[in-house]
């Protein structure tokens, strides 16, 4: 089981150049659990995730890990604890699956040291977890969208961090791949205790797979908690402007959102 880390955002204001996107968000990430950030498009989900992962510097407020500002951690030390899979990673041209996944070992290597047994084992384990071992020698360009996404997640897994941030890991994938990816991430969490924080668009998948939900509206955190206690028709209307009814998912028992469209209202 991974150690329990205290990861917090304290009154964080963040954005791009002169445009503020996140407005005074404070939150604590539940350790060793799966958390999902939900909200409408352009509400600040990805910006908050990037700020927590130190890709963006907050305008004010601070991000802390175990009570210490993440700014005080050397980059490699932080990268051994916190990993990030961005929304649209750039694929190096002509690289093999194994070589790309191996780049996740960079935080653990020294300038003069070569690959160790632990490095090779970490890459092999990451490929096994994501069920892509047979693709090790394939070129990334040959893979389907779902296979590529599993490779990127495997690279993040090879980093062997205690905390893993994933920005829309199921975007552009069909429902089969979405469920497969989320099942594999749940396996990772349950087997190793990895703290996982994801941005997801699908509310129903968020409610099914999350232990904890953070709901954003226009860069402000307006609700948080277990899905059964947070997801409601009022919240969905408040966050997404969508009229809906909420029922119990017949498979998982989690909240299930049923949208109410103009053409499907019982009279």
C-alpha positions as a printed Julia matrix, in Angstrom:
267×3 Matrix{Float64}:
   0.0    0.0     0.0
   1.29   3.45   -0.94
   1.92   5.9     1.92
  -0.82   8.33    2.87
   0.15  11.77    1.59
  -1.57  15.02    2.47
  -2.06  16.91   -0.8
  -3.9   20.2    -0.56
  -4.78  23.32   -2.53
  -5.13  26.4    -0.36
  -7.07  29.41   -1.77
  -5.56  28.82   -5.22
  -6.05  31.42   -7.94
  -4.66  30.34  -11.3
  -4.94  30.95  -15.03
  -3.11  32.04  -18.16
  -1.38  35.4   -18.59
  -4.07  37.94  -17.64
  -7.02  35.54  -17.63
  -7.98  34.01  -14.32
  -9.62  30.6   -14.58
  -9.49  29.16  -11.05
 -10.8   31.43   -8.31
  -9.73  30.73   -4.73
 -10.1   26.94   -4.69
  -9.27  25.07   -1.48
  -9.43  21.28   -1.32
  -7.78  18.21    0.16
  -7.22  15.13   -2.0
  -8.34  11.92   -0.25
  -5.25   9.71    0.06
  -5.23   6.25   -1.56
  -8.64   6.9    -3.15
  -9.99   7.78   -6.6
 -11.19  11.37   -6.95
 -12.85  12.88  -10.0
 -13.18  16.56  -10.88
 -16.38  17.34  -12.8
 -17.76  20.51  -14.34
 -18.86  22.13  -17.58
 -16.44  22.89  -20.41
 -13.98  25.71  -19.63
 -14.86  25.75  -15.92
 -11.23  25.32  -14.82
 -10.92  21.54  -14.34
  -7.77  21.07  -16.4
  -6.27  24.34  -15.17
  -6.73  23.24  -11.56
  -5.15  19.86  -12.32
  -2.16  21.47  -14.06
  -1.72  23.86  -11.15
  -1.74  21.03   -8.64
   0.81  19.15  -10.76
   3.04  22.28  -10.87
   2.76  22.79  -14.62
   1.16  26.16  -13.86
   2.23  28.52  -11.12
  -0.69  29.82   -9.05
  -1.25  33.56   -9.07
  -1.95  33.33   -5.37
  -2.55  30.63   -2.78
  -0.4   27.53   -2.62
  -0.27  23.79   -3.26
   1.13  21.68   -0.44
   2.34  18.1    -0.18
   2.6   16.78    3.37
   2.37  20.33    4.69
   5.21  21.65    2.52
   4.73  23.87   -0.52
   5.36  21.92   -3.73
   7.58  24.82   -4.85
  10.05  23.7    -2.18
  10.46  20.23   -3.69
  13.22  19.71   -6.28
  11.56  18.73   -9.6
  12.84  15.14   -9.61
  11.86  14.58   -5.99
   8.32  15.8    -6.66
   8.14  13.7    -9.84
   8.88  10.59   -7.78
   5.72  11.28   -5.75
   3.35  13.03   -8.19
   2.74  11.98  -11.8
   0.65  13.65  -14.51
  -0.89  12.45  -17.75
  -1.88  15.62  -19.64
  -4.91  15.91  -21.9
  -3.1   15.82  -25.27
   0.45  14.45  -24.88
   2.76  14.83  -27.87
   4.02  11.56  -29.35
   7.73  11.59  -30.27
   8.12  10.51  -33.9
   9.19   6.92  -34.55
   9.31   5.81  -30.92
   8.42   2.31  -29.77
   5.94   1.49  -27.03
   8.62   0.23  -24.63
  10.84   3.28  -25.23
   7.99   5.71  -24.56
   6.96   3.93  -21.37
  10.62   3.9   -20.3
  10.61   7.71  -20.27
   8.51   7.46  -17.14
  11.63   6.28  -15.29
  13.45   9.59  -15.78
  12.78  10.93  -12.23
  14.46   7.84  -10.76
  17.64   8.0   -12.83
  20.87   9.91  -12.33
  22.95  11.7   -14.94
  25.66   9.02  -14.99
  23.65   5.97  -14.02
  22.27   3.64  -16.66
  19.12   1.56  -16.52
  18.78  -0.61  -13.44
  16.93  -3.85  -12.86
  14.24  -1.85  -11.07
  13.77   0.36  -14.14
  13.19  -2.64  -16.4
  10.85  -4.22  -13.85
   8.83  -1.0   -13.52
   8.32  -0.78  -17.29
   7.37  -4.46  -17.53
   4.9   -4.12  -14.65
   3.31  -1.0   -16.17
   2.8   -2.8   -19.49
   1.35  -5.81  -17.7
  -1.08  -3.67  -15.69
  -2.31  -1.95  -18.87
  -2.33  -5.26  -20.8
  -0.02  -4.08  -23.59
   3.04  -6.31  -23.08
   2.63  -7.79  -26.57
   2.87  -4.28  -28.04
   6.29  -3.5   -26.51
   8.19  -3.4   -29.81
   5.45  -1.77  -31.88
   5.76   1.8   -33.09
   3.33   4.19  -31.42
   2.16   5.33  -34.86
   0.78   1.84  -35.54
  -1.59   1.8   -32.57
  -5.29   2.57  -32.25
  -6.5    5.43  -30.08
  -7.38   3.11  -27.22
  -4.01   1.37  -27.38
  -2.17   4.69  -27.42
  -4.04   5.85  -24.35
  -3.06   2.69  -22.5
   0.58   3.3   -23.48
   0.48   6.86  -22.12
  -1.05   5.66  -18.86
   1.59   2.93  -18.67
   4.29   5.59  -18.98
   2.73   7.4   -16.02
   2.56   4.1   -14.1
   6.22   3.35  -14.81
   7.01   6.55  -12.94
   5.7    4.66   -9.87
   4.36   7.71   -8.1
   2.14   7.65   -5.03
  -0.2   10.25   -6.58
  -1.37  10.2   -10.2
  -3.19  13.04  -11.99
  -5.02  12.17  -15.23
  -6.55  14.86  -17.43
  -9.45  13.33  -19.37
  -7.86   9.87  -19.84
 -10.95   8.54  -21.67
 -11.58  11.42  -24.09
 -12.11  10.39  -27.75
 -12.4    6.71  -26.79
 -15.49   4.62  -27.4
 -17.43   3.35  -24.4
 -15.7   -0.06  -24.38
 -12.26   1.52  -24.06
 -13.52   4.07  -21.53
 -14.76   1.36  -19.19
 -11.63  -0.73  -19.76
  -9.32   2.19  -18.88
 -11.31   3.07  -15.77
 -11.39  -0.58  -14.68
  -7.61  -0.81  -15.05
  -7.1    2.39  -13.05
  -9.4    1.02  -10.35
  -7.29  -2.17  -10.29
  -4.2    0.0    -9.79
  -5.81   1.89   -6.93
  -7.06  -1.21   -5.16
  -3.87  -3.24   -5.6
  -1.27  -0.56   -4.89
  -3.21   2.18   -3.09
  -2.24   4.79   -5.68
  -4.04   8.09   -5.1
  -5.74   8.91   -8.41
  -7.24  12.26   -9.39
  -8.99  12.49  -12.76
 -10.82  15.01  -14.85
 -13.74  13.24  -16.57
 -16.56  14.54  -18.77
 -18.94  11.62  -18.33
 -20.92  12.27  -15.14
 -22.25   8.73  -14.88
 -18.81   7.14  -15.22
 -17.49   9.68  -12.72
 -20.17   8.71  -10.22
 -19.55   5.01  -10.77
 -15.76   5.01  -10.44
 -15.05   7.86   -8.03
 -14.73   7.51   -4.29
 -14.89  11.29   -4.07
 -16.22  14.05   -6.35
 -15.11  17.67   -6.7
 -17.61  19.82   -8.64
 -16.44  23.07  -10.24
 -18.51  25.91  -11.65
 -16.77  28.83  -13.36
 -13.51  28.16  -11.55
 -15.06  27.82   -8.1
 -15.46  24.64   -6.05
 -19.16  24.41   -5.22
 -19.52  20.85   -3.92
 -17.42  17.89   -2.83
 -17.94  14.51   -1.24
 -18.9   10.92   -2.0
 -20.93  10.59   -5.22
 -24.02   9.33   -3.37
 -24.01  12.46   -1.23
 -23.05  15.0    -3.89
 -24.7   14.02   -7.18
 -28.26  15.36   -7.34
 -30.55  16.92   -9.93
 -30.0   20.31   -8.26
 -26.22  20.0    -8.49
 -26.33  18.95  -12.15
 -28.59  21.91  -12.94
 -26.27  24.23  -11.03
 -23.05  22.93  -12.61
 -24.14  22.04  -16.15
 -27.43  23.88  -16.6
 -29.05  20.52  -17.35
 -32.46  19.4   -16.23
 -32.28  15.76  -15.17
 -33.5   13.14  -12.79
 -31.15  11.03  -10.69
 -31.79   7.34  -10.15
 -29.76   4.45   -8.75
 -27.45   2.74  -11.25
 -28.84  -0.82  -11.54
 -25.32  -2.23  -11.89
 -23.22  -0.29   -9.38
 -25.8    1.39   -7.15
 -24.11   4.75   -7.77
 -26.12   7.83   -8.82
 -27.21   7.69  -12.47
 -28.03  10.88  -14.36
 -30.99  10.72  -16.75
 -31.15  13.93  -18.83
 -34.51  15.52  -19.52
 -34.64  16.83  -23.07
 -37.37  19.03  -24.56
 -38.6   16.18  -26.76
 -38.72  13.44  -24.14
 -40.83  14.82  -21.33
 -43.83  12.73  -20.33
 -46.96  14.82  -20.57
